[in-house]
Amino acid sequence: MLKVVFMGTAELACASLRALSSATDLQLLGVVSQPDKPRGRDLQIQPTPVKAAALAVGLSVWQPARARDPAFLEQLRGQHPELIVVAAYGQILPQGLLDLPRFGCLNVHTSLLPKYRGAAPIQCAILNGDSETGVTIMKMDAGLDTGPILTQVRTPIEELDNAQTLHDRLADLGATLLIQTIPEYVAGRIQPRPQPAEGASYAPKISKEDGRLDWQLPARVLWNRIRAFTPWPGAFTTHQDGDKHKLLKVWVAEVDERESGIPGTVLRADRNGVLVACGRQALSLKELQREGGRRLEAGAFLSGHPIQPGARLG
């Protein structure tokens, strides 16, 4: 029976972990996850999503501060893994770890490599208005998502998709593809193929400030931005309330191709949405959240926080 170690940290990796833990043709020796960190408003120390999922099914969990730590590598070597599977772990792995298992290290990456190597492939696919994306199972090398490809699966990006819905679908697709790929790869029926030289791009890590809406941009660009950054870091603008500028988070919006005006100007505000002029066309804000408030549909939001036509956002 194939001896496997899983390495993952974020929620994205949990579907792959659950699939591996349920597989009958391999032995999951344990799970490596990054150290627990403070989370939430009260900053309490919380286990990583992968650690919580691993403990729920009775798996051992190791949490080295760095994957290249010599003591950890020696501990891992003592487990005698034949394959290491990595998904959303969050650290570059050293060559000594990549070379440790007989069959190497496989990575579940949520893009159609070589497109969108790096930290935020899901958000970048939506941000750039792509019509499809997918998952790649690759054999890892020392580069950043540059290893040879084993298998890929594609999925369309729907108009109602945001980063959360696409994340969840890709997590499930990746888990299924992983379980299909491992036995074929180990048996030698799948040979790794180098990534194409053309079409490579990089998806950098996202910051909170990336969510700010620049109303000089076309409506469709902003619509993609809102979808790409929901739920995190969230798309936001500001609205003047009295003598203060209040943060206004936008959860859902639609492009209005018929309207236009001075960018950032509220053209209409009613139960159908807050219509804001953009650099080209306009954007109807359907679900909003005031700073310190709750997420509300436009009609309910305006009942408590009126916004008049002619007001400026930004």
Buried (B, 14 or more C-beta within 10 A) or exposed (E): EBBBBBBBBBBBBBBBBBBBBEBEEBEBBBBBBBEBEEEEEEEEEEBBBBBBBBEEEEBEBBBBEEBBEEEBBEBBEEBEBBBBBBBBBBBEBBEEBBEBBEBBBBBBBBBBBBBBBBBBBBBBBBBBEBEEBBBBBBBBBEEEBBBBBBBBBEBEBEEEBBBBBBBEBBBBBBBBBBBBBBBEBBEEEBEBEEBEEEEBBBBEEBEEEBBBBBBEBBBBBBBBBBBBBBEEBBBBBBBEBEEEBBBBBBBBBBBBEEBBBEBBBBBBBEEEBBBBBBBBBBBBBBBBBBBEBEEBBBEBBBEEBEBEEEBBBB
